[in-house]
Amino acid sequence: MRSHQPVGSDLFISLALSLLLGTSPASHAAGDPKRGAATFAQECALCHSVQEGRNKLGPSLFGVVGRKAGSIADYIYSAPMKQSNFVWSPDKIDTYIADPQQVVPGDKMKYHGLADEKDRADVIAYLSTLH
């Protein structure tokens, strides 16, 4: 069985989508959503729900990929997050979960960061399935 590799129009579509999402094809395709779900459960689920409309200590992460930061109406964000003025692209999520305070200094999220690049790619792949 031959694995599918982007060629011709598939490659063009992949690159176009990557530009629209603000990420490279390699970084988005590299993650394993199943591993990401497990890493999310271990690292994120204490504070974040993946159910739409269910906030915990942190906001729900349902539909987070492509959402404007600080935009859930029924969640009280820190002033720095409300003023951050960016969209949660896969690249922005990657940078944020690696070191939240570097991306949004003064934000109320107290998390040390997820150092492993593969773990971050897996979590992002998982979050990308939540819509």
C-alpha positions as protocol buffer text, in pm:
chain_id: "A"
residue {
  index: 1
  type: MET
  ca { x: 0 y: 0 z: 0 }
}
residue {
  index: 2
  type: ARG
  ca { x: 141 y: 336 z: -103 }
}
residue {
  index: 3
  type: SER
  ca { x: 127 y: 621 z: 150 }
}
residue {
  index: 4
  type: HIS
  ca { x: -16 y: 947 z: 26 }
}
residue {
  index: 5
  type: GLN
  ca { x: 244 y: 1217 z: -28 }
}
residue {
  index: 6
  type: PRO
  ca { x: 136 y: 1567 z: -138 }
}
residue {
  index: 7
  type: VAL
  ca { x: 217 y: 1609 z: -506 }
}
residue {
  index: 8
  type: GLY
  ca { x: 98 y: 1855 z: -768 }
}
residue {
  index: 9
  type: SER
  ca { x: -235 y: 2006 z: -671 }
}
residue {
  index: 10
  type: ASP
  ca { x: -229 y: 1832 z: -329 }
}
residue {
  index: 11
  type: LEU
  ca { x: 95 y: 2011 z: -247 }
}
residue {
  index: 12
  type: PHE
  ca { x: -49 y: 2343 z: -364 }
}
residue {
  index: 13
  type: ILE
  ca { x: -360 y: 2294 z: -148 }
}
residue {
  index: 14
  type: SER
  ca { x: -146 y: 2195 z: 151 }
}
residue {
  index: 15
  type: LEU
  ca { x: 74 y: 2503 z: 114 }
}
residue {
  index: 16
  type: ALA
  ca { x: -226 y: 2733 z: 62 }
}
residue {
  index: 17
  type: LEU
  ca { x: -397 y: 2600 z: 375 }
}
residue {
  index: 18
  type: SER
  ca { x: -73 y: 2636 z: 569 }
}
residue {
  index: 19
  type: LEU
  ca { x: -45 y: 3000 z: 469 }
}
residue {
  index: 20
  type: LEU
  ca { x: -406 y: 3064 z: 570 }
}
residue {
  index: 21
  type: LEU
  ca { x: -355 y: 2895 z: 907 }
}
residue {
  index: 22
  type: GLY
  ca { x: -20 y: 3058 z: 968 }
}
residue {
  index: 23
  type: THR
  ca { x: 179 y: 2738 z: 994 }
}
residue {
  index: 24
  type: SER
  ca { x: 406 y: 2519 z: 788 }
}
residue {
  index: 25
  type: PRO
  ca { x: 280 y: 2188 z: 647 }
}
residue {
  index: 26
  type: ALA
  ca { x: 546 y: 1999 z: 841 }
}
residue {
  index: 27
  type: SER
  ca { x: 456 y: 2142 z: 1182 }
}
residue {
  index: 28
  type: HIS
  ca { x: 83 y: 2084 z: 1142 }
}
residue {
  index: 29
  type: ALA
  ca { x: 118 y: 1735 z: 994 }
}
residue {
  index: 30
  type: ALA
  ca { x: 379 y: 1623 z: 1245 }
}
residue {
  index: 31
  type: GLY
  ca { x: 145 y: 1582 z: 1540 }
}
residue {
  index: 32
  type: ASP
  ca { x: -39 y: 1269 z: 1649 }
}
residue {
  index: 33
  type: PRO
  ca { x: -386 y: 1359 z: 1783 }
}
residue {
  index: 34
  type: LYS
  ca { x: -411 y: 1037 z: 1988 }
}
residue {
  index: 35
  type: ARG
  ca { x: -83 y: 1108 z: 2167 }
}
residue {
  index: 36
  type: GLY
  ca { x: -194 y: 1470 z: 2193 }
}
residue {
  index: 37
  type: ALA
  ca { x: -515 y: 1370 z: 2373 }
}
residue {
  index: 38
  type: ALA
  ca { x: -309 y: 1177 z: 2628 }
}
residue {
  index: 39
  type: THR
  ca { x: -64 y: 1464 z: 2675 }
}
residue {
  index: 40
  type: PHE
  ca { x: -355 y: 1707 z: 2704 }
}
residue {
  index: 41
  type: ALA
  ca { x: -513 y: 1489 z: 2973 }
}
residue {
  index: 42
  type: GLN
  ca { x: -185 y: 1490 z: 3166 }
}
residue {
  index: 43
  type: GLU
  ca { x: -78 y: 1852 z: 3115 }
}
residue {
  index: 44
  type: CYS
  ca { x: -387 y: 2063 z: 3044 }
}
residue {
  index: 45
  type: ALA
  ca { x: -715 y: 1896 z: 3146 }
}
residue {
  index: 46
  type: LEU
  ca { x: -694 y: 1998 z: 3511 }
}
residue {
  index: 47
  type: CYS
  ca { x: -754 y: 2360 z: 3407 }
}
residue {
  index: 48
  type: HIS
  ca { x: -904 y: 2338 z: 3054 }
}
residue {
  index: 49
  type: SER
  ca { x: -1210 y: 2161 z: 2919 }
}
residue {
  index: 50
  type: VAL
  ca { x: -1247 y: 2050 z: 2559 }
}
residue {
  index: 51
  type: GLN
  ca { x: -1626 y: 2072 z: 2578 }
}
residue {
  index: 52
  type: GLU
  ca { x: -1784 y: 2368 z: 2404 }
}
residue {
  index: 53
  type: GLY
  ca { x: -1911 y: 2621 z: 2657 }
}
residue {
  index: 54
  type: ARG
  ca { x: -1753 y: 2448 z: 2960 }
}
residue {
  index: 55
  type: ASN
  ca { x: -1486 y: 2667 z: 3115 }
}
residue {
  index: 56
  type: LYS
  ca { x: -1282 y: 2556 z: 3411 }
}
residue {
  index: 57
  type: LEU
  ca { x: -1002 y: 2750 z: 3577 }
}
residue {
  index: 58
  type: GLY
  ca { x: -898 y: 2826 z: 3217 }
}
residue {
  index: 59
  type: PRO
  ca { x: -1126 y: 2875 z: 2916 }
}
residue {
  index: 60
  type: SER
  ca { x: -1264 y: 2588 z: 2710 }
}
residue {
  index: 61
  type: LEU
  ca { x: -1026 y: 2490 z: 2432 }
}
residue {
  index: 62
  type: PHE
  ca { x: -1302 y: 2359 z: 2207 }
}
residue {
  index: 63
  type: GLY
  ca { x: -1251 y: 2533 z: 1872 }
}
residue {
  index: 64
  type: VAL
  ca { x: -940 y: 2715 z: 1994 }
}
residue {
  index: 65
  type: VAL
  ca { x: -748 y: 2672 z: 1667 }
}
residue {
  index: 66
  type: GLY
  ca { x: -839 y: 2977 z: 1459 }
}
residue {
  index: 67
  type: ARG
  ca { x: -1012 y: 3160 z: 1745 }
}
residue {
  index: 68
  type: LYS
  ca { x: -916 y: 3513 z: 1851 }
}
residue {
  index: 69
  type: ALA
  ca { x: -732 y: 3509 z: 2184 }
}
residue {
  index: 70
  type: GLY
  ca { x: -936 y: 3627 z: 2480 }
}
residue {
  index: 71
  type: SER
  ca { x: -1267 y: 3602 z: 2295 }
}
residue {
  index: 72
  type: ILE
  ca { x: -1492 y: 3361 z: 2488 }
}
residue {
  index: 73
  type: ALA
  ca { x: -1770 y: 3585 z: 2619 }
}
residue {
  index: 74
  type: ASP
  ca { x: -1838 y: 3397 z: 2944 }
}
residue {
  index: 75
  type: TYR
  ca { x: -1477 y: 3364 z: 3057 }
}
residue {
  index: 76
  type: ILE
  ca { x: -1288 y: 3628 z: 3255 }
}
residue {
  index: 77
  type: TYR
  ca { x: -949 y: 3673 z: 3089 }
}
residue {
  index: 78
  type: SER
  ca { x: -654 y: 3866 z: 3224 }
}
residue {
  index: 79
  type: ALA
  ca { x: -607 y: 4216 z: 3083 }
}
residue {
  index: 80
  type: PRO
  ca { x: -289 y: 4110 z: 2897 }
}
residue {
  index: 81
  type: MET
  ca { x: -475 y: 3823 z: 2725 }
}
residue {
  index: 82
  type: LYS
  ca { x: -771 y: 4044 z: 2634 }
}
residue {
  index: 83
  type: GLN
  ca { x: -529 y: 4296 z: 2483 }
}
residue {
  index: 84
  type: SER
  ca { x: -310 y: 4039 z: 2307 }
}
residue {
  index: 85
  type: ASN
  ca { x: -485 y: 4081 z: 1970 }
}
residue {
  index: 86
  type: PHE
  ca { x: -381 y: 3758 z: 1798 }
}
residue {
  index: 87
  type: VAL
  ca { x: -546 y: 3445 z: 1664 }
}
residue {
  index: 88
  type: TRP
  ca { x: -464 y: 3100 z: 1797 }
}
residue {
  index: 89
  type: SER
  ca { x: -287 y: 2957 z: 1493 }
}
residue {
  index: 90
  type: PRO
  ca { x: -98 y: 2629 z: 1537 }
}
residue {
  index: 91
  type: ASP
  ca { x: 231 y: 2823 z: 1544 }
}
residue {
  index: 92
  type: LYS
  ca { x: 100 y: 3066 z: 1808 }
}
residue {
  index: 93
  type: ILE
  ca { x: -30 y: 2778 z: 2021 }
}
residue {
  index: 94
  type: ASP
  ca { x: 308 y: 2607 z: 1990 }
}
residue {
  index: 95
  type: THR
  ca { x: 494 y: 2917 z: 2106 }
}
residue {
  index: 96
  type: TYR
  ca { x: 243 y: 2981 z: 2385 }
}
residue {
  index: 97
  type: ILE
  ca { x: 239 y: 2633 z: 2536 }
}
residue {
  index: 98
  type: ALA
  ca { x: 619 y: 2625 z: 2524 }
}
residue {
  index: 99
  type: ASP
  ca { x: 640 y: 2941 z: 2738 }
}
residue {
  index: 100
  type: PRO
  ca { x: 309 y: 3116 z: 2812 }
}
residue {
  index: 101
  type: GLN
  ca { x: 461 y: 3413 z: 2998 }
}
residue {
  index: 102
  type: GLN
  ca { x: 692 y: 3494 z: 2709 }
}
residue {
  index: 103
  type: VAL
  ca { x: 399 y: 3516 z: 2465 }
}
residue {
  index: 104
  type: VAL
  ca { x: 157 y: 3699 z: 2696 }
}
residue {
  index: 105
  type: PRO
  ca { x: 356 y: 3856 z: 2981 }
}
residue {
  index: 106
  type: GLY
  ca { x: 144 y: 3903 z: 3291 }
}
residue {
  index: 107
  type: ASP
  ca { x: -124 y: 3654 z: 3187 }
}
residue {
  index: 108
  type: LYS
  ca { x: -286 y: 3466 z: 3474 }
}
residue {
  index: 109
  type: MET
  ca { x: -207 y: 3120 z: 3333 }
}
residue {
  index: 110
  type: LYS
  ca { x: 40 y: 2963 z: 3573 }
}
residue {
  index: 111
  type: TYR
  ca { x: 200 y: 2692 z: 3364 }
}
residue {
  index: 112
  type: HIS
  ca { x: 569 y: 2612 z: 3333 }
}
residue {
  index: 113
  type: GLY
  ca { x: 541 y: 2527 z: 2962 }
}
residue {
  index: 114
  type: LEU
  ca { x: 564 y: 2208 z: 2762 }
}
residue {
  index: 115
  type: ALA
  ca { x: 928 y: 2175 z: 2660 }
}
residue {
  index: 116
  type: ASP
  ca { x: 908 y: 1875 z: 2426 }
}
residue {
  index: 117
  type: GLU
  ca { x: 846 y: 1985 z: 2064 }
}
residue {
  index: 118
  type: LYS
  ca { x: 682 y: 1652 z: 1968 }
}
residue {
  index: 119
  type: ASP
  ca { x: 446 y: 1669 z: 2267 }
}
residue {
  index: 120
  type: ARG
  ca { x: 347 y: 2022 z: 2163 }
}
residue {
  index: 121
  type: ALA
  ca { x: 287 y: 1911 z: 1803 }
}
residue {
  index: 122
  type: ASP
  ca { x: 72 y: 1624 z: 1931 }
}
residue {
  index: 123
  type: VAL
  ca { x: -135 y: 1853 z: 2156 }
}
residue {
  index: 124
  type: ILE
  ca { x: -186 y: 2097 z: 1867 }
}
residue {
  index: 125
  type: ALA
  ca { x: -293 y: 1809 z: 1640 }
}
residue {
  index: 126
  type: TYR
  ca { x: -544 y: 1707 z: 1907 }
}
residue {
  index: 127
  type: LEU
  ca { x: -673 y: 2062 z: 1958 }
}
residue {
  index: 128
  type: SER
  ca { x: -715 y: 2090 z: 1580 }
}
residue {
  index: 129
  type: THR
  ca { x: -970 y: 1807 z: 1592 }
}
residue {
  index: 130
  type: LEU
  ca { x: -1194 y: 1993 z: 1837 }
}
residue {
  index: 131
  type: HIS
  ca { x: -1453 y: 2175 z: 1630 }
}
